[in-house]
Amino acid sequence: MLDQTRINYRGEYGLASGGAVRDHVLMAVATEYENTVMRKISALAPDDIGQRFGGSDTLLVQRKYDGEGALIYFDAEHCFSFSAPAGRVRVGYPALQALAERLRAAGVQKALLRGELYLQATAQGEERRAGVSEVIRVSFSGAAEDLARLKLALFDIVMLDGRDLRPQQSDYGTTLTQLEQFFGTDENALVHAVAGRRVAESELPAAFDAEIQAGAEGVVLRRLNRAEAWKIKPLRTVDAVLIGYVEGDFEGQFGVASLLTALVYPDGEGGRWLQTFVRVGSGLSDAERIAMLDQLRPLRVDAPLAMTDSSGREIHFLKPRHVLELQGEDLIHAEGGRAQRTQLLSWDEDNGWRFLGLQACPRLSFARFARMREDKSWNDGGARIEQIGLSGARPTLQTTESSTEIIRREVYGKGEMLRKLVVVRKGGELSYPYLIYWTDYSARRAEALKVSLDLAATVERAEAIASELLEKNLAKGWERIGT
């Protein structure tokens, strides 16, 4: 069912970053569900509620938890949460164990559920909601007490004791009733059915506002009598200073393709310090793209470092003059267990830009340009970094050198075939610092060279993976020929 060689354990808890589900049927069902159900949930803006829902129907308003979507498989021998199609797997955390106990008590033999893995707040009234970035950080490097804060909110049943319940989307009320019977609705529990209430269409704006005030990331609206669902999240607005742009072709015309923005630290010695924030291309009209090109070109200055967009086009740096209003969904503090980091720069009117290093800085998801803020100046707090929850204190500059140490290197030969094992340790603050490379070369194959990569959190785990690779791939006749 699971490829144990891909799972890194810390006590009972285990995490595989991907490709750990061996059951192809399970993965096919889960992937099909994600594609035909979850990706069919439409996204709406808060302003769309009044325009879209003006009838007399009753809808289900469910809280949208700020976490990571998870599929949960349970049977007599297994209970694990995973993603599809990536196959990221988590096992052995308390919320998952609580779910398995509930299902056994209900007499369930086998189930595939869909829910949200989210993080319980550490204290009542926390200023910043623990989001998906915190879930990922805890998953990769959290201590036992952090893992005990992970919760599961269940909102759908995909399969139950051999019955395919995917068609039950058109009768979602029945699904919700089953989930409430299995898991209850107590949000203080480690596992529970997703919170929701039935609301008339005319009351939806007030219901949305109430959920946001209560700390929800957003809401999911569902029809109870047909397969229709929408997710709605409030827009976050941030004012940022414009420091660069990319130019290029669009729709047969030429103009600004995207804008590079930054946030400003309080004044201090050594010029003004700015933290690059996001690059935005959405929200600009064709007329704005053309007009901005003539407006920005006279402000171009030398770049402090070479930067390009995802298409390899050069980012032209500017004198900081204009403040932009940006809109997005949420601030992403970390991905893949690592903090988001961006360029820290200093600006001096006489000496221009200077690159100071990389520093942690959240990223605004689904960022888009809203408007120019002609009424604001970047020099007097119009683009302050405190807007995104940082203290505003200038970070301490650090110079760290990343190093790579070869732990193990072995080369084996058999005739004209070669196989090589290399285990290295990467320097820096990494959740998985050990990399295990396996190279397989055979000139007679259509694909002569094959290389695979595994990750490990500890040297013991790296050595175990290396031993498994050697045992699996070196049969009779292979001889060690070098290092």
Secondary structure, 3 states (H helix, E strand, C coil): CECHHHCEEECCEEEECCCCECCHHHHHHHHHHHHHCHHHCEEECCCHHHHHCCCCCEEEEEEECCCEEEEEEECCCCEEEECCCCCCEEECCHHHHHHHHHHHHCCCCCEEEEEEEEECCCCCCCCCCCCHHHHHHHHHHCCHHHHCCEEEEEEEEEEECCEECHHHHHHHHHHHHHHHHHHCCCCCCCEEECCEEEEEHHHHHHHHHHHHHCCCCEEEEEECCCCCEEEECCCEEEEEEEEEEEEEEECCEEEEEEEEEEEECCCCCCCEEEEEEEEECCCCCHHHHHHHHHHHHHHECCCCCCCECCCCCECEEECCCCEEEEEECCEECEECCEECEEEEEEEECCCEEEEEEEEECCEECCCEEEEECCCCCHHHCCCEHHHHCCCCCCCCCCCCCCCEEEEEEEEEEECCEEEEEEEEEECCCCCCCEEEEEEEECCCCCCCEEEEEEEECCHHHHHHHHHHHHHHHCCCCCEEEEC
